[in-house]
């Protein structure tokens, strides 16, 4: 089988019929660490981060920041790499914020997102002085105004708007429509700005929008930039303030199969930068700090998932030892992937088969109509482009421990997230009749 270059990690190659990634024999890694197993290629990962920074440095004359969207995949080691490469980090929970802090990420380079932030999450962000809290709605803003009143230095906020742009993507990952659950409707923006400016504990930085994920049509990103700048100009006229930061979010698409186009980060940067410069010139606004938030397009291609074939069902089905609990995307979105037999990667493909997961759901089908060499129990299936929204959306369905994550590079492999154990899975269980007899609720 031939590896599709723009789908597999940059270091992926076939040596003596076996798949290698990051200078490591994938079959040997599976034997050493067990399966299912997720690999993360360091060269591809760091290369994507650097490509974004270099692209915007070459195309945007104003200040800019590239923030990695941690929702795609996040752990302490990955956050350390993000910081080392000079990127900021977007988080959406108190625990993700804790990961950023433990990794040594400067809090000024962290943005807290989310449409339903708890008081505890807002309090942690205020106490740790994150670079910005991205406010999603008026109720959140009211709570934040009250909580920030004690601050000696005001907290920076971006106001997320719903720009009423329907992204050409799966409905589950479209986030910029007028009826989307994310962002302030444009009709509520003036009130939000007025409340922010009146709050002594808050400092309005500017506007944010994110219309969705897996975007290939960049004209929709241009339209988002136009809405951000036109709203900024209108707010300047009404309130006399000019935003220092605008963010059109992220969402650049990545290929999962050979028929999808390569990720062109430079073209994306060029389109966004030119659109922002042209709009600012048209509305006579100074160039703001431009913040972009790629996640999938940084980490997806760097990831490879490994599964062991445990059985066959006729000629059409293979069953493997993982599935929807470590990768929900095929069941949730109908996502497609590219795959090879890692231990027989040099052999020609046979008839298409379906690869079923181990979980008790008929929808647990990892791969549909995938052409592989005739597989036997014990063979190793490697799935490409598995770095984003797999482990980050994983679960313990059927009480199965989650896989390990191994960083590979220069012929070395480092476990950066160990495999869960049964003790991990059961650690929260409390046995009835034990020392904790429970709480009695009575009605007087």
Secondary structure, DSSP 8 states (H G I E B T S, - for coil): ----TTTS-TT-EEETTEEEETTEEHHHHHHHH-SSEEEEEHHHHHHHHHHHHHHHHHH-SS-EEEEEEGGGS--HHHHHHHHHTT-EEEE-SHHHHHHHHHTT--GGGEEE--SS--HHHHHHHHHHT-SEEEE-SHHHHHHHHHHHTT-SS-EEEEEEEE-----SS-GGGB--STT-SSSEEGGGHHHHHHHHHH-TTEEEEEEE---BSSB--THHHHHHHHHHHHHHHHHHHHHS---SEEEEE--B---SSTTS----HHHHHHHHHHHHHHHHHHTT----EEEE--SHHHHTTTEEEEEEEEEEETTTEEEES--TTT--HHHHH-----EEEGGGTTS---SEEEEE-SSS-TT-EEEEEEE-S---TT-EEEESS-SSSSGGG---GGG----EEEEEETTEEEEEE----HHHHHTT---TTSS---------
